[in-house]
Amino acid sequence: MVNLTRIYTRTGDAGATRLSNNDLTHKTDPRVHAYGQCDETNCAVGVALTLDPDEHLREVLTIIQNELFDVGADLSAPVEEHPKFDPLRVEQPSIDRLERWCDEYGEELPNLHSFILPGGSPLAAQLHVCRSTCRRAERAAWEAVEVYGGQEEDSAPAGGVHLLAIKYLNRLSDLFFNLARHANVVAGRPEVLWIPGGERRFAQYQEAKQAQS
């Protein structure tokens, strides 16, 4: 367990921070950006948990919060051949569980005939915030891969980014989409569908025409 005796350390006052392996790096390092975005996603999930999700969804979101912290720890630990301490790594079973949840929640949902805009119930809207921040975390992680390289489980460790952590973020954003739709179903709220520009203009023309007649 982590033992935090003091919140401020002053070590970052010069714009530097340490990765999980104790390497010193800049706070603008792509790795730091990536795990910082995971933290932002986790905060968004925390808000969703205050909006009265049903019991099963609360359990799912609680597991996700803990695993997002794991993802952040993974992204902050370069893949090394002989690490001083065994780093916390995302494992495939966690990704498999996200896919099962995505299928489980997707089965109850009606077919889509348009893209969805964030909205409906407060919980659904917040879960779309979770989705979009998670996508941003995924993009940030890929930016780190462009700098340091990506490491598969069977590749030689060379300081790269663990690709299963990014795979987790990809599946998680898909799950958030289905969870947002589920939240509107539970709340009895209609989904907010995107109306393309041409269709909106035609609808406005029809309304104006009817008003004149």
Residue frames relative to the residue before (quaternion, step in Angstrom):
aa qw qx qy qz dx dy dz
M 1.0000 0.0000 0.0000 0.0000 0.00 0.00 0.00
V 0.4909 -0.6485 0.4971 0.3024 3.55 -1.21 0.57
N 0.1626 -0.7750 0.6054 0.0807 3.57 -1.00 0.87
L 0.0477 -0.8144 0.5779 -0.0227 3.57 -0.27 1.29
T 0.1166 -0.8203 0.5587 0.0371 3.56 -0.48 1.21
R 0.7927 0.0806 -0.0397 0.6029 3.59 1.21 -0.42
I 0.4232 -0.7307 0.4777 0.2425 3.58 -0.85 0.95
Y 0.7661 0.2954 -0.1895 0.5384 3.61 0.84 -0.86
T 0.1544 -0.8106 0.5627 0.0499 3.57 -1.01 0.89
R 0.3465 -0.7615 0.4637 0.2915 3.60 1.27 -0.44
T 0.4895 0.6870 -0.4330 0.3178 3.61 1.21 -0.06
G 0.7025 0.4644 -0.2737 0.4646 3.59 1.17 -0.43
D 0.4004 0.7541 -0.4566 0.2500 3.59 1.23 0.06
A 0.7028 0.4284 -0.2622 0.5038 3.60 1.17 -0.45
G 0.6188 -0.5846 0.3364 0.4028 3.59 1.24 0.32
A 0.6045 0.5395 -0.3620 0.4609 3.56 1.21 0.43
T 0.0384 -0.7708 0.6350 0.0339 3.54 -1.28 0.41
R 0.4106 -0.7051 0.5176 0.2575 3.57 -1.26 0.16
L 0.4221 -0.6746 0.5500 0.2537 3.52 -1.13 0.76
S 0.7279 -0.4469 0.2921 0.4303 3.56 -1.27 0.13
N 0.6928 0.4452 -0.2804 0.4931 3.60 1.15 -0.53
N 0.5596 -0.6468 0.3347 0.3956 3.55 1.39 0.30
D 0.4066 0.6857 -0.4946 0.3462 3.60 1.21 0.26
L 0.3816 -0.7116 0.5444 0.2272 3.56 -1.03 0.83
T 0.0842 0.7915 -0.6003 0.0782 3.57 -0.94 0.90
H 0.5981 -0.5546 0.4310 0.3859 3.57 -1.30 0.19
K 0.5536 -0.6122 0.4477 0.3438 3.57 -1.14 0.56
T 0.6384 0.4953 -0.3275 0.4897 3.57 1.27 -0.19
D 0.3572 0.7362 -0.4934 0.2948 3.60 1.28 0.14
P 0.5500 -0.6337 0.4243 0.3404 3.64 -0.92 0.83
R 0.5976 0.5486 -0.3755 0.4483 3.61 1.07 -0.58
V 0.6606 0.5059 -0.3025 0.4649 3.57 0.94 -0.93
H 0.6241 0.5333 -0.3300 0.4660 3.56 1.02 -0.80
A 0.6685 0.5206 -0.3026 0.4365 3.58 0.92 -0.92
Y 0.7387 0.3860 -0.2664 0.4842 3.60 0.73 -0.91
G 0.5591 0.5679 -0.3961 0.4561 3.59 1.22 -0.27
Q 0.6471 0.5027 -0.3150 0.4789 3.57 1.07 -0.73
C 0.5891 0.5423 -0.3682 0.4726 3.59 1.14 -0.53
D 0.6318 0.5269 -0.3242 0.4671 3.57 1.03 -0.79
E 0.6458 0.5133 -0.3230 0.4638 3.59 0.99 -0.82
T 0.6298 0.5198 -0.3270 0.4757 3.58 1.03 -0.78
N 0.6415 0.5292 -0.3187 0.4548 3.56 0.99 -0.83
C 0.6270 0.5266 -0.3315 0.4687 3.58 1.05 -0.75
A 0.6396 0.5230 -0.3201 0.4636 3.57 1.02 -0.81
V 0.6286 0.5124 -0.3304 0.4828 3.59 1.06 -0.73
G 0.6152 0.5561 -0.3429 0.4412 3.58 1.03 -0.74
V 0.6353 0.5047 -0.3251 0.4858 3.58 1.03 -0.76
A 0.6321 0.5397 -0.3337 0.4448 3.60 0.95 -0.85
L 0.6520 0.5289 -0.3139 0.4433 3.58 1.02 -0.77
T 0.6443 0.5107 -0.3319 0.4624 3.62 1.17 -0.36
L 0.6579 0.5430 -0.2918 0.4326 3.60 1.29 -0.25
D 0.5847 -0.6644 0.3338 0.3246 3.54 1.10 0.85
P 0.0950 0.7840 -0.6047 0.1037 3.63 0.54 1.07
D 0.5850 -0.5593 0.4321 0.3978 3.58 -1.19 0.42
E 0.7375 -0.4714 0.2576 0.4092 3.56 -1.25 0.45
H 0.6930 0.4690 -0.2941 0.4618 3.60 0.83 -0.92
L 0.6488 0.5065 -0.3185 0.4701 3.58 0.98 -0.81
R 0.6125 0.5383 -0.3494 0.4615 3.59 1.04 -0.71
E 0.6452 0.5137 -0.3165 0.4687 3.57 0.98 -0.83
V 0.6452 0.5214 -0.3148 0.4613 3.58 0.96 -0.90
L 0.6942 0.4808 -0.2819 0.4554 3.59 0.82 -0.99
T 0.6264 0.5339 -0.3409 0.4544 3.59 1.06 -0.68
I 0.6378 0.5003 -0.3203 0.4902 3.58 1.01 -0.78
I 0.6429 0.5276 -0.3218 0.4524 3.58 0.95 -0.87
Q 0.6262 0.5417 -0.3508 0.4374 3.61 0.92 -0.80
N 0.6788 0.4773 -0.2940 0.4743 3.57 0.87 -0.90
E 0.6911 0.4778 -0.2930 0.4562 3.57 0.90 -0.86
L 0.5897 0.5522 -0.3752 0.4545 3.60 1.10 -0.51
F 0.6118 0.5192 -0.3493 0.4838 3.57 1.11 -0.62
D 0.6118 0.5374 -0.3350 0.4740 3.59 1.09 -0.73
V 0.6415 0.5233 -0.3240 0.4579 3.58 0.96 -0.88
G 0.6518 0.5161 -0.3145 0.4582 3.57 0.93 -0.86
A 0.6492 0.5080 -0.3098 0.4739 3.56 1.01 -0.84
D 0.6259 0.5369 -0.3253 0.4628 3.57 1.05 -0.79
L 0.6973 0.4810 -0.2773 0.4533 3.59 0.81 -1.00
S 0.6798 0.4833 -0.2918 0.4681 3.59 1.15 -0.54
A 0.6817 0.4501 -0.2763 0.5063 3.60 1.29 -0.02
P 0.3301 -0.7491 0.5369 0.2039 3.63 -0.35 1.17
V 0.4800 -0.6517 0.5002 0.3077 3.57 -1.06 0.74
E 0.0088 0.8146 -0.5752 0.0742 3.57 -0.53 1.22
E 0.5617 -0.6272 0.4252 0.3323 3.54 -1.13 0.61
H 0.8054 0.0839 -0.0179 0.5864 3.58 0.95 -0.87
P 0.0524 -0.8300 0.5550 0.0172 3.61 0.37 1.18
K 0.5579 -0.6090 0.4486 0.3416 3.54 -1.13 0.69
F 0.7693 0.0944 -0.0482 0.6301 3.55 1.11 -0.77
D 0.5225 -0.6279 0.4657 0.3403 3.58 -1.04 0.73
P 0.3239 -0.7671 0.5174 0.1975 3.62 -0.58 1.07
L 0.5113 -0.5986 0.5151 0.3390 3.53 -1.29 0.42
R 0.0323 -0.8196 0.5714 -0.0260 3.58 -0.66 1.10
V 0.4977 -0.6059 0.5317 0.3200 3.54 -1.22 0.63
E 0.1696 -0.7927 0.5807 0.0755 3.56 -0.96 0.89
Q 0.6804 -0.5416 0.3278 0.3692 3.54 -1.18 0.66
P 0.6156 0.5605 -0.3797 0.4033 3.68 0.89 -0.69
S 0.6212 0.5330 -0.3537 0.4526 3.61 1.05 -0.62
I 0.6490 0.4971 -0.3090 0.4860 3.57 1.05 -0.74
D 0.6230 0.5398 -0.3339 0.4571 3.56 1.02 -0.80
R 0.6448 0.5195 -0.3227 0.4585 3.58 1.00 -0.79
L 0.6178 0.5317 -0.3454 0.4652 3.60 1.01 -0.74
E 0.6626 0.5022 -0.3098 0.4613 3.58 0.96 -0.84
R 0.6307 0.5166 -0.3397 0.4690 3.61 1.03 -0.73
W 0.6526 0.4996 -0.3190 0.4720 3.58 0.93 -0.83
C 0.6295 0.5393 -0.3381 0.4457 3.58 0.97 -0.82
D 0.6655 0.4824 -0.2934 0.4882 3.59 0.98 -0.85
E 0.6486 0.5412 -0.3148 0.4329 3.57 0.94 -0.93
Y 0.7253 0.4136 -0.2486 0.4910 3.57 0.82 -0.95
G 0.6363 0.5566 -0.3328 0.4177 3.58 1.12 -0.60
E 0.5752 0.6275 -0.3726 0.3696 3.58 1.14 -0.62
E 0.7131 0.4715 -0.2553 0.4517 3.59 1.01 -0.77
L 0.6284 0.6019 -0.3206 0.3741 3.58 1.22 -0.41
P 0.4921 -0.6519 0.4828 0.3158 3.61 -1.04 0.70
N 0.6072 -0.5523 0.4195 0.3876 3.56 -1.21 0.46
L 0.4024 -0.7130 0.5258 0.2307 3.53 -1.12 0.73
H 0.1262 -0.7837 0.6042 0.0687 3.56 -1.05 0.81
S 0.7592 0.1397 -0.1278 0.6227 3.55 1.33 0.18
F 0.5768 -0.5357 0.4562 0.4151 3.55 -1.26 0.16
I 0.4038 -0.7248 0.5163 0.2123 3.55 -1.21 0.61
L 0.2854 -0.7198 0.6057 0.1831 3.54 -1.09 0.78
P 0.5516 -0.6000 0.4428 0.3737 3.63 -1.03 0.64
G 0.4704 0.6607 -0.4835 0.3293 3.56 -0.81 0.97
G 0.4500 0.6436 -0.5375 0.3072 3.51 -1.30 -0.29
S 0.7965 -0.1435 0.1474 0.5686 3.57 -0.54 -1.15
P 0.6421 -0.5179 0.3794 0.4190 3.63 -1.16 0.39
L 0.6499 0.5137 -0.3283 0.4537 3.61 0.96 -0.80
A 0.6481 0.5123 -0.3241 0.4609 3.60 0.93 -0.84
A 0.6514 0.5149 -0.3178 0.4577 3.58 0.93 -0.88
Q 0.6739 0.4907 -0.2996 0.4640 3.59 0.97 -0.83
L 0.6305 0.5200 -0.3398 0.4653 3.58 1.05 -0.65
H 0.6015 0.5155 -0.3612 0.4919 3.59 1.17 -0.45
V 0.5830 0.5344 -0.3714 0.4864 3.61 1.13 -0.55
C 0.6247 0.5311 -0.3271 0.4698 3.59 1.00 -0.84
R 0.6507 0.5292 -0.3114 0.4467 3.57 0.93 -0.93
S 0.7200 0.4566 -0.2706 0.4471 3.58 0.76 -1.01
T 0.6547 0.4867 -0.3264 0.4775 3.61 1.01 -0.69
C 0.6155 0.5374 -0.3431 0.4633 3.58 1.11 -0.63
R 0.6219 0.5217 -0.3319 0.4804 3.58 1.02 -0.75
R 0.6489 0.5091 -0.3222 0.4648 3.57 0.99 -0.77
A 0.6213 0.5277 -0.3366 0.4714 3.59 1.05 -0.72
E 0.6382 0.5239 -0.3230 0.4625 3.57 1.01 -0.81
R 0.6579 0.4991 -0.3172 0.4663 3.59 0.92 -0.87
A 0.6408 0.5216 -0.3255 0.4597 3.58 0.99 -0.80
A 0.6413 0.5195 -0.3263 0.4608 3.58 1.00 -0.76
W 0.6508 0.4959 -0.3229 0.4757 3.60 1.00 -0.74
E 0.5903 0.5440 -0.3703 0.4675 3.60 1.10 -0.53
A 0.6329 0.5141 -0.3258 0.4785 3.58 1.07 -0.71
V 0.6172 0.5363 -0.3404 0.4643 3.59 1.07 -0.72
E 0.6259 0.5457 -0.3433 0.4389 3.59 0.99 -0.78
V 0.6982 0.4505 -0.2636 0.4899 3.58 1.11 -0.66
Y 0.8314 0.2601 -0.0859 0.4835 3.58 0.78 -1.06
G 0.4993 -0.6354 0.4427 0.3886 3.58 1.22 -0.29
G 0.3478 -0.7278 0.5543 0.2053 3.54 -1.27 0.44
Q 0.2384 -0.7914 0.5547 0.0951 3.52 -1.04 0.84
E 0.2517 -0.7313 0.6171 0.1452 3.54 -0.81 1.05
E 0.6950 -0.4814 0.3288 0.4207 3.55 -1.27 0.29
D 0.7779 0.3590 -0.1818 0.4827 3.59 0.96 -0.83
S 0.5456 0.6097 -0.4149 0.3981 3.62 1.22 0.20
A 0.6021 -0.5769 0.4084 0.3713 3.55 -1.20 0.51
P 0.4616 -0.6931 0.4718 0.2896 3.63 -0.72 0.99
A 0.0963 0.8120 -0.5667 0.1012 3.57 -0.84 0.96
G 0.7137 -0.4740 0.2658 0.4420 3.59 1.03 0.72
G 0.4841 0.7007 -0.4137 0.3218 3.56 1.26 0.16
V 0.6081 -0.5318 0.4521 0.3783 3.52 -1.42 -0.20
H 0.4579 -0.6844 0.4988 0.2704 3.57 -0.94 0.92
L 0.3637 -0.7943 0.4454 0.1963 3.58 -0.39 1.23
L 0.5703 0.5859 -0.4019 0.4122 3.62 1.12 -0.43
A 0.5874 0.5663 -0.3749 0.4402 3.60 1.12 -0.55
I 0.6735 0.4702 -0.2952 0.4880 3.58 1.02 -0.78
K 0.6040 0.5476 -0.3509 0.4606 3.57 1.06 -0.70
Y 0.6109 0.5468 -0.3437 0.4579 3.58 1.04 -0.77
L 0.6729 0.5000 -0.3042 0.4524 3.59 0.85 -0.94
N 0.6265 0.5423 -0.3368 0.4473 3.57 1.02 -0.75
R 0.6926 0.4588 -0.2780 0.4822 3.58 0.86 -0.94
L 0.6317 0.5501 -0.3387 0.4285 3.57 1.03 -0.75
S 0.6526 0.5022 -0.3350 0.4578 3.60 0.92 -0.77
D 0.6085 0.5308 -0.3494 0.4753 3.60 1.09 -0.65
L 0.6541 0.5134 -0.3138 0.4583 3.57 0.96 -0.87
F 0.6295 0.5395 -0.3464 0.4389 3.61 0.92 -0.83
F 0.6112 0.5512 -0.3549 0.4433 3.59 1.04 -0.71
N 0.6931 0.4552 -0.2801 0.4836 3.58 0.88 -0.91
L 0.6296 0.5316 -0.3420 0.4517 3.59 1.03 -0.70
A 0.6271 0.5304 -0.3385 0.4593 3.59 1.03 -0.73
R 0.6562 0.4897 -0.3095 0.4835 3.57 0.96 -0.83
H 0.6222 0.5397 -0.3321 0.4597 3.60 1.01 -0.81
A 0.6453 0.5368 -0.3286 0.4331 3.59 0.92 -0.87
N 0.6617 0.4871 -0.3131 0.4764 3.60 1.02 -0.70
V 0.5990 0.5434 -0.3599 0.4651 3.59 1.09 -0.66
V 0.6750 0.4957 -0.2934 0.4611 3.59 0.85 -0.98
A 0.7158 0.4458 -0.2493 0.4761 3.58 0.98 -0.85
G 0.4154 -0.7180 0.4632 0.3120 3.59 1.25 -0.20
R 0.4809 0.6590 -0.4358 0.3802 3.55 1.15 0.63
P 0.4563 -0.6807 0.4905 0.2966 3.61 -0.92 0.80
E 0.5035 -0.6308 0.4919 0.3266 3.54 -1.15 0.60
V 0.3975 -0.6928 0.5499 0.2442 3.55 -1.14 0.69
L 0.1565 -0.8260 0.5392 0.0495 3.56 -0.36 1.24
W 0.4872 -0.6468 0.5116 0.2874 3.52 -1.13 0.76
I 0.1400 -0.7532 0.6385 0.0731 3.55 -0.98 0.96
P 0.3989 -0.7407 0.4815 0.2457 3.62 -0.43 1.15
G 0.7002 -0.5240 0.3004 0.3807 3.54 -1.19 0.66
G 0.6658 0.5121 -0.3165 0.4409 3.59 0.87 -0.90
E 0.6666 0.4939 -0.3010 0.4702 3.57 0.97 -0.84
R 0.6252 0.5306 -0.3473 0.4549 3.60 1.04 -0.73
R 0.6641 0.5029 -0.3100 0.4583 3.57 0.91 -0.88
F 0.6371 0.5168 -0.3316 0.4659 3.60 1.02 -0.75
A 0.6463 0.5133 -0.3197 0.4653 3.59 0.99 -0.83
Q 0.6489 0.5066 -0.3191 0.4695 3.58 1.00 -0.80
Y 0.6262 0.5330 -0.3317 0.4623 3.59 1.06 -0.75
Q 0.6560 0.5134 -0.3082 0.4594 3.57 0.97 -0.90
E 0.6468 0.5157 -0.3197 0.4620 3.58 0.99 -0.85
A 0.6653 0.4967 -0.3105 0.4628 3.59 0.93 -0.88
K 0.6390 0.5325 -0.3220 0.4521 3.58 1.02 -0.79
Q 0.6633 0.4976 -0.3015 0.4707 3.56 0.98 -0.84
A 0.6400 0.5346 -0.3267 0.4448 3.57 1.05 -0.75
Q 0.6772 0.4918 -0.2880 0.4654 3.59 1.12 -0.65
S 0.6620 0.5233 -0.3139 0.4352 3.59 1.12 -0.54
